[in-house]
């Protein structure tokens, strides 16, 4: 069952809708696409946030990150050369 939604668009939203309509979509199609894309972006951010939290809580991951950071710091000093 589909649901009808009404919205008042500000100038930027109207321009964004026009951009999607210029791709040959109807208002309804354009809004559905925008909703799907926005929701997917939020899902990805959420997933990355969870992955980062898991890595931060893992002592092995943290030790590896520290090792890599120290290695890169040593390379940066050698690259900069004497002052």
N, C-alpha and C positions, 0 to 999 in steps of 0.2 A: 504494500500500500504506500503510495507516495504522499508526501506532505507538502503543502504550499506554505511558503514563508514570504513575508513582506519585509522590506528593509528600505530605510531612507539612506541614500548614498551621499556622502560628502563629495567635494570636487575630485579629490584624489581617487576615491573609490569608483566614481563615474568614469574617470580616465582609464583606470585599470580594467573596468568592465568593457570599455570601448576597445581597448587593446585586444582583449580576448575575443570580442565579437568580430574584430578585423581578421581573425583567423578563420572566419566562416562559421562561428558558433552562434547559436541563439543565446538569449540572456540566460535561460535555464541551464543550457549546456555549459556556458561559460562559468556560471556560479557553481555548478556541480564540480567542474574541473578545479576551480580555485579552492573549493572546500577540501577535495581529495588531496590536492598538492599541499595545502597548509597542514592538514592532519598528518600526512606522511612525513613532512619536515619535523613536526613535533614528535612523532614516534621515533624518528632517527635521533633527535637530540636526547630524548629520554633514554634510548638504548645506549648512546654514547656516555651519558651521565652515569648510568648503571655500570657500564664497563669500566669507566675511570674509577668509580668508587671501589669496585672489586679489585682492580689493580692496586689502588692505594692501600687496601686492606691486606694485600698479599705480601708477606715479608720477603719472599723470593723476588717478586716483581720490584719491590722497593729497593732491594739490594742491587739488582741489576741496573735499575735507573741511576742509583748512586754511582755504580762502577762506570757506567757510560758517561755520566756527567763529569766525573773526575778525569776520565780519559780525554774528553773533549776540552776540558779546562787546560790540561797539559799540552794538548795540541795547539790551543789558542796562544799560550805563552810562547811556545816554540815558534809559532808562525809570526808573532809580533816581533820577535827578535830583540836584541839588546836596544836599550834606549839611549 
